[in-house]
Amino acid sequence: MTRKKINIEDKSAIRDCTGCGACSVACPPKFNAISMDYDGNGFFRPSINMQRCTMCGKCPDVCYMFNEFADEKPFEHANVLAVTNNFVDDTNLVTTAGVATRLAKYFYNREYNICGVKYDYTSDTVRHQIADSLEDISDFRGSKYIPSNTEKAFERLLKEKRKSVVFGLPCQIYGLRKLIERKSFADDFILIDFFCSGILSRNLWDKHLDYLRRNFSISKIKQINFKDKTQGWEKSSLYVEDVAGNSYRQNRFNDMFYAFLLRRVPYQEACYSCEFRETVVSSDIRLGDFWGPRYRGWNDGVELVTLMNNKGKNAWNEIKGHFTYSTKSKEDLYESQGSGAMSKDVKKPLNYEQVLSALSSERYLEDIFSDLEIGSTPISNGN
């Protein structure tokens, strides 16, 4: 019998990798043949030690590239909700309505593991972490648009085998579901993902931090909010503050990092033809912003909550009293997210390779932005 393996020498396979980390977690600990790290373009990719690899086939079993997907319509039977927060203090702290935070706190108090995404101010990177306190959950709040390392957190989840609530991108949640299904304890997990049109290169973020340090005297960072609502939800801002009290705030129509984000460059290659936006949903709940004309002007934010199955509905029923909400149609859902976060194929910018190359060079971000005319590219709707 020919055993399957992930061939890291196959450039097309690595190109289509989402960096979810499931292959590394699936590799038996006694061999520890796979590790995840940033590649030259600033995306997480697997590295395989072929001297340790036994060709056991566990890594491709959890990799989406080795699985065929039926043309399913998972949102046909989902409950679609528009949600606002009843509590003013919470509204000011969270980027939309705070459904994720409320779910995390509720289930933490019922002794679930809560796994979310944290910004590491020491390394200026992003990683998944399991909360050891309610204060840790506060660190999970807010969007982060750069790659997150899942390895250590997912390994701990599988080792502890506790009831867990896990937040992640659709591709990460797919990989985790494959892992827990193999271990036969998927019923103990509540999986929550987000409407996602793509993940940006870490190189872009590094360039932007360099720009802030050179032009705004930003030193060691103590606080970042990628979707600050000081200027309103629809004009959400990037806010950065350092330990000396220096700060930077620009809304998404004036900030260079957001300019790349809204124009969908440079996403990783797999993001431009992602199955997980619409065809394959592995989560019990999918969250997002209710963009579009229906809630234009609601500056506190309106959250889009899709309950994908009974487990998602039951979890929502535990916290719904904290929110004002109304049921919406599938047409409302597609109007809000259909242009990017629910479209299988997103057009890749013509200057994609140039942007990736420039971001891995020594050039300043403002020069790349100007020379490649990032600001003149039409802005994509929603995010």
Secondary structure as the mmCIF struct_conf table of DSSP 4:
data_model
#
loop_
_struct_conf.conf_type_id
_struct_conf.id
_struct_conf.beg_label_comp_id
_struct_conf.beg_label_asym_id
_struct_conf.beg_label_seq_id
_struct_conf.end_label_comp_id
_struct_conf.end_label_asym_id
_struct_conf.end_label_seq_id
HELX_LH_PP_P HELX_LH_PP_P1 THR A 2 LYS A 4
TURN_TY1_P TURN_TY1_P1 ILE A 8 GLU A 9
HELX_RH_AL_P HELX_RH_AL_P1 LYS A 11 ARG A 15
TURN_TY1_P TURN_TY1_P2 ASP A 16 ASP A 16
HELX_RH_AL_P HELX_RH_AL_P2 ALA A 22 ALA A 26
BEND BEND1 CYS A 27 CYS A 27
TURN_TY1_P TURN_TY1_P3 PRO A 29 PHE A 31
STRN STRN1 ILE A 34 TYR A 38
TURN_TY1_P TURN_TY1_P4 GLY A 40 ASN A 41
BEND BEND2 GLY A 42 GLY A 42
STRN STRN2 PHE A 44 ILE A 48
TURN_TY1_P TURN_TY1_P5 MET A 50 ARG A 52
BEND BEND3 GLY A 57 GLY A 57
HELX_RH_AL_P HELX_RH_AL_P3 LYS A 58 ASP A 61
TURN_TY1_P TURN_TY1_P6 VAL A 62 VAL A 62
HELX_RH_3T_P HELX_RH_3T_P1 TYR A 64 PHE A 66
BEND BEND4 ASN A 67 ASN A 67
HELX_RH_3T_P HELX_RH_3T_P2 PRO A 74 HIS A 77
STRN STRN3 ASN A 79 ASN A 85
BEND BEND5 ASN A 86 ASN A 86
HELX_RH_AL_P HELX_RH_AL_P4 VAL A 88 LEU A 93
BEND BEND6 VAL A 94 ALA A 97
HELX_RH_AL_P HELX_RH_AL_P5 VAL A 99 TYR A 108
TURN_TY1_P TURN_TY1_P7 ASN A 109 GLU A 111
STRN STRN4 ASN A 113 ASP A 120
TURN_TY1_P TURN_TY1_P8 TYR A 121 ASP A 124
STRN STRN5 THR A 125 ILE A 130
BEND BEND7 ASP A 132 SER A 133
HELX_RH_AL_P HELX_RH_AL_P6 LEU A 134 PHE A 140
BEND BEND8 GLY A 142 GLY A 142
BEND BEND9 ILE A 146 ILE A 146
STRN STRN6 SER A 148 ASN A 149
HELX_RH_AL_P HELX_RH_AL_P7 GLU A 151 GLU A 160
STRN STRN7 SER A 164 GLY A 168
HELX_RH_AL_P HELX_RH_AL_P8 PRO A 170 ARG A 182
TURN_TY1_P TURN_TY1_P9 LYS A 183 SER A 184
HELX_RH_3T_P HELX_RH_3T_P3 ALA A 186 ASP A 188
STRN STRN8 PHE A 189 PHE A 194
BEND BEND10 SER A 197 SER A 197
STRN STRN9 LEU A 200 LEU A 200
HELX_RH_AL_P HELX_RH_AL_P9 ARG A 202 PHE A 216
BEND BEND11 LYS A 220 LYS A 220
STRN STRN10 ILE A 221 ASP A 228
TURN_TY1_P TURN_TY1_P10 THR A 230 GLN A 231
BEND BEND12 TRP A 233 TRP A 233
TURN_TY1_P TURN_TY1_P11 GLU A 234 LYS A 235
STRN STRN11 SER A 237 ASP A 242
TURN_TY1_P TURN_TY1_P12 VAL A 243 ALA A 244
BEND BEND13 GLY A 245 GLY A 245
STRN STRN12 SER A 247 ASN A 251
TURN_TY1_P TURN_TY1_P13 ARG A 252 ASN A 254
HELX_RH_AL_P HELX_RH_AL_P10 MET A 256 LEU A 262
TURN_TY1_P TURN_TY1_P14 ARG A 263 PRO A 266
STRN STRN13 TYR A 267 TYR A 267
HELX_RH_3T_P HELX_RH_3T_P4 GLU A 269 TYR A 272
STRN STRN14 SER A 273 SER A 273
TURN_TY1_P TURN_TY1_P15 GLU A 275 THR A 279
BEND BEND14 ASP A 284 ASP A 284
STRN STRN15 ILE A 285 ASP A 289
BEND BEND15 GLY A 292 GLY A 292
HELX_RH_3T_P HELX_RH_3T_P5 PRO A 293 TYR A 295
TURN_TY1_P TURN_TY1_P16 ARG A 296 GLY A 297
TURN_TY1_P TURN_TY1_P17 ASN A 299 ASP A 300
STRN STRN16 GLU A 303 LEU A 307
BEND BEND16 ASN A 309 ASN A 309
HELX_RH_AL_P HELX_RH_AL_P11 ASN A 310 ILE A 319
HELX_RH_3T_P HELX_RH_3T_P6 LYS A 320 HIS A 322
STRN STRN17 PHE A 323 LYS A 328
HELX_RH_AL_P HELX_RH_AL_P12 LYS A 330 GLN A 337
TURN_TY1_P TURN_TY1_P18 GLY A 338 MET A 342
BEND BEND17 LYS A 344 LYS A 344
STRN STRN18 ASP A 345 ASP A 345
HELX_LH_PP_P HELX_LH_PP_P2 LYS A 347 PRO A 349
TURN_TY1_P TURN_TY1_P19 LEU A 350 ASN A 351
HELX_RH_AL_P HELX_RH_AL_P13 TYR A 352 LEU A 359
TURN_TY1_P TURN_TY1_P20 SER A 360 SER A 360
BEND BEND18 SER A 361 GLU A 362
HELX_RH_AL_P HELX_RH_AL_P14 LEU A 365 ASP A 371
TURN_TY1_P TURN_TY1_P21 LEU A 372 GLU A 373
HELX_RH_3T_P HELX_RH_3T_P7 ILE A 374 SER A 376
BEND BEND19 THR A 377 THR A 377
HELX_LH_PP_P HELX_LH_PP_P3 PRO A 378 SER A 380
BEND BEND20 ASN A 381 ASN A 381
#
